[in-house]
Amino acid sequence: MRPLRWTEHAVADLEGIAEFVGRTSAVYAEGVILRIEQRLQLVREHPGLGKPAAEADDPTVRELVVAPHRVFYRELDGAIEVLTIVHGRQMLPDDL
């Protein structure tokens, strides 16, 4: 199983999601974060689980949908690097 590495940007994204959703329901926020983390555990075993991210400039970047969020990651140096997490209605960061 590959180790999971989070970029600072991805950590901030996850914290922002938890904070935003938690304003309405702490229980729902916990569930959203848990679903994202569970799907990323699957990616550790199966890096090709997500589809290639057509919007990214880097062809190694993959997208995993954990509705309503999109998790962008890549396999790098034998690890899974989580790059960013965005809501499905948000634009991707320019540096992806």
C-alpha positions as CSV (number, residue, x, y, z in Angstrom):
1,M,0.0,0.0,0.0
2,R,1.4,3.4,-1.0
3,P,1.8,6.1,1.6
4,L,-0.5,9.1,1.4
5,R,1.0,12.6,1.2
6,W,-1.0,15.8,1.5
7,T,0.0,19.1,0.0
8,E,-0.5,22.1,2.2
9,H,-3.1,23.2,-0.3
10,A,-5.1,20.0,0.1
11,V,-4.9,20.1,3.9
12,A,-6.3,23.7,3.8
13,D,-9.0,22.5,1.4
14,L,-10.1,19.7,3.7
15,E,-10.1,22.0,6.7
16,G,-12.2,24.5,4.7
17,I,-14.7,21.8,3.8
18,A,-15.0,20.7,7.4
19,E,-15.5,24.3,8.6
20,F,-18.0,25.2,5.9
21,V,-20.2,22.0,6.2
22,G,-19.8,22.1,10.0
23,R,-21.6,25.4,10.2
24,T,-24.8,23.5,9.3
25,S,-24.0,20.1,10.8
26,A,-21.0,18.8,12.6
27,V,-22.2,15.3,12.1
28,Y,-22.6,15.8,8.3
29,A,-19.2,17.5,8.1
30,E,-17.6,14.5,9.9
31,G,-19.3,12.2,7.4
32,V,-18.0,14.2,4.4
33,I,-14.5,14.1,5.6
34,L,-14.7,10.4,6.4
35,R,-15.9,9.6,2.9
36,I,-13.1,11.5,1.3
37,E,-10.5,9.8,3.6
38,Q,-12.0,6.3,2.9
39,R,-11.9,6.8,-0.8
40,L,-8.3,7.9,-0.6
41,Q,-7.5,4.7,1.3
42,L,-8.8,2.8,-1.8
43,V,-6.5,5.0,-4.0
44,R,-3.5,3.9,-1.9
45,E,-4.1,0.4,-3.1
46,H,-5.4,1.2,-6.5
47,P,-3.8,4.5,-7.8
48,G,-5.6,4.2,-11.2
49,L,-9.0,4.3,-9.5
50,G,-9.6,8.0,-10.4
51,K,-9.9,9.1,-14.0
52,P,-7.2,11.3,-15.7
53,A,-7.9,14.9,-14.9
54,A,-8.6,16.5,-18.3
55,E,-8.5,20.0,-16.9
56,A,-5.0,19.6,-15.3
57,D,-1.9,20.7,-17.2
58,D,-0.1,17.6,-15.8
59,P,-1.0,14.3,-17.4
60,T,-0.2,12.4,-14.2
61,V,-2.9,14.1,-12.2
62,R,-6.0,12.0,-11.6
63,E,-9.5,13.0,-10.4
64,L,-11.6,11.1,-7.9
65,V,-15.2,12.1,-7.4
66,V,-16.5,12.0,-3.8
67,A,-19.7,13.8,-4.5
68,P,-20.1,16.7,-4.3
69,H,-16.3,17.1,-4.2
70,R,-13.5,16.4,-6.6
71,V,-10.2,15.1,-5.2
72,F,-7.1,15.6,-7.4
73,Y,-4.1,13.5,-6.8
74,R,-1.1,11.9,-8.5
75,E,1.2,9.0,-7.9
76,L,4.7,10.4,-7.2
77,D,7.8,8.6,-5.9
78,G,5.8,5.5,-4.8
79,A,3.3,7.6,-2.8
80,I,-0.1,9.1,-3.5
81,E,0.1,12.9,-3.3
82,V,-3.2,14.7,-2.7
83,L,-3.0,18.0,-4.5
84,T,-6.4,19.7,-4.0
85,I,-10.0,19.1,-3.1
86,V,-12.7,21.3,-4.7
87,H,-16.5,21.4,-4.7
88,G,-17.8,20.1,-8.0
89,R,-19.0,23.7,-8.9
90,Q,-15.6,25.3,-8.2
91,M,-13.0,26.0,-10.8
92,L,-9.6,24.3,-10.4
93,P,-6.7,26.3,-9.1
94,D,-4.5,27.7,-11.9
95,D,-1.4,25.8,-10.6
96,L,-2.9,22.3,-11.0
